[in-house]
């Protein structure tokens, strides 16, 4: 195998540890199959212990996934989705809670954030092993008003921004049961504000129902939403239990987010309102 090559001129201007991290990411970006630790250390001319430490750091931040066959670049990173920054912080706080939530409810759970043009994007998931289950592709964007996670995030907006959005031409049917009447949506959002959770049924996908609760940063702004989605009949049978668990799980994740910089935390709400401008 050939070792990773970089010009000596470039190396003289690099911080060694940063360069090694970039070397690792570049190496893994070139292959689709897992690469063993031994091969990575050999190709990058690194001590095995150093390669292991760097890979564990990248895995902990969500850039690299580790499995029994070796290490691969995170699918989200390969697809062009940012896995660090604020999104990375939220994902790391949510991951263990989502796993426990899926196990306890027996259903799939998802983590979502606001995306441009009044849409939402799911950024992580914990999918149940039940053969009959709900699952989605993470990069797919969905209209905010048709999803429980979108409604939870809409409920956090100022009334003037929300009303302009509800009066816009973006409110379209996704399924026959998608609510598009501005008055009914406003009533639903007010109930979400009062109860702290959003329920939908057949609004985004016929046959699927779900519940969402907001994840709040240190300033109290809703920076993400957590949901459980299941086949409608099974969801209805366990609705109260699922609602309680989703609300508790969202609070757990919120409590894990950094609290040492309220000003920086509050900036996330401003970025979301900039994305969602009617």
Steps between C-alpha positions, in 0.01 A plus 500: 500500500617855430533739786306825491714759320506878551758751378771602744427868436140456615608301804724782624197729534272245670412430859591134533192382693260689273673363191465144629127548556460630145711215363268253668186665363645521150607137509160375612321721246669306218358160598150370566592185694625498861879535541679311776700687762821321396456607137424860597810521718714354220366725226537816709831397655359535851559301817201272548423657838493850348274390215265336751480816713431722199234264364328481837492881513344518154252226586399681818426815299297312239739535205601132495304183572671195651384143452644152522666531159672833557426868454290684242415863439160593643230472232377848596844648433534310172158630388606857565317552829694679774550273800688740727422838652164554667346206313779273621448611861128425479556162337754391762267598783204326338653171385490298826160640595357408159627144530331462838180662371475265204564197722240604756223590252582230246477763226733709285606843621648791308682826559425801279604862448371791294622505139478781243173602333269395785601136492641263759785251478541183702861484619503175698285198573469190716297245306310220674572140406127433463448363145203737455652839569532858381831614352619794290802618304681762708596742220137534386335836571132527595262799528485622859120517527452133404719348774480490878862616530429791268193604697698495825764728350236727344342537844818666624485780243373853575133544409565754221746269322271201548194680360688614190609144437150359546367756252760407237472261206733250668213330683422215262353153535752218541233237554121522490505548879759779519347800679544811285234736637693788669244535780511128582881499490513801732265326742715188487815699566337671799416157643864399450614808691265412784575127516867487398454235232359455148295208369439416133328216318534426127612859438834424339463128422170313490501228763756667727441701817741670735566734790774759542641721773747785472861493612597832658840664531624701800304807390175305479482504120382187318809391304383153400210260539480137607224270377377143503319384185320168462231324298178679596316205657795412724565864588138559602506197731797639694454873445504622862810298585685617189406865559631489857826335396564742214446802726732356765766410241493850348556648846792263558667608177438869575668455838811358328554802273773750598390763749820701536425753225140627495580764240642242260210269570247772424661557162354169383149645516607796287650266239178298490283808456733615222449164327124516553396840371163532330 
